[in-house]
Amino acid sequence: MNKDSYESLREPMDMPDPHFPIKVHRNAFSQQGQVTFPHHFHEHLEFLYIVQGEASIECGSTAITAKPGELIVVNSNELHYGISLSSDLFYYALIADISLLHSQSADAAETKFITPITQNRLLLRNHISEDGEAIGCVLSIIRELEQREFGYELAVKAELYRLMTRLLRGHVATVLTQVEHDERMKNLERFAPVFQHIENHYKDELSVDRLARMASLSRFHFSRLFKELTGHTVTEYVTMTRLNKADHLLRHSPLTISEIAAATGFNDIYYFSRTYKKHKQATPSSVRGN
């Protein structure tokens, strides 16, 4: 496979302190329909806490409408993607390397819980709402990381253990066997060149047959696995990619709407306008006017 294509989807995850691998980001978006992050994955666990506004978050094939007070959990090596659904979106992204909780010896906590999470065999539920304890742990970790008072490292580890305990007790989605995990990773690697090809050639005619050949799969198996990985058919995914490119150009380029439609693979400006409005809940002209 093309290693560069695979690695292009893997987000590099630098930590402010490599010896204490956990960090938090504040994220604010003022435009409805704006991509908050493109399709990518990383080995770290990520927790998105929505403070204000709404967002559509896709984790693998699961599409979630995230609202204020809700928590989104992104598992290790899980393909994810986000788009703002409001003009006042604000959320925290807490990113943690689970190795932070490793034990010095192979005790029960290590072998039963930490190792399966590290090996990506124990998957947590993506959408968590109405769990004050889990959300309270996340907010405590965020507060400790932002204030960095003396001993914050101890407080962060303690809260992270509490958070993982709560999630393991009430929010485990599935436990994969080693064979299932290996198959999941193989599919992610196999489809990376396909995602990269769509990203680079979104304005061209993209046939399912050609994309299936890139993944060395039959059209039927390719389409099935593509839907499992992304939650979309190939046509839906390509259309979404084109619309996101068009949205960026509408907001940041001097091109006319007709020129943007042509530049992003829409040969009919009326079809472009209808499709954009359907997916973005706004007309191209209203976005251009903002």
KANORBEL-V612389 format. One line per field, one symbol per residue. ss: DSSP state (2 for helix, 1 for strand, 0 for the rest). A space follows every 50 residues. Layout:
ss = ???
This chain:
ss = 00222222210000000000011111111000001111111000111111 11001111100111110000111100000111110000111111110222 20000002222222222200011100110002222222222222222000 02222222222222222222011110022222222222222222222222 00000002222222000022222222222200022222222222222222 2200002222222000002222222222220002222220
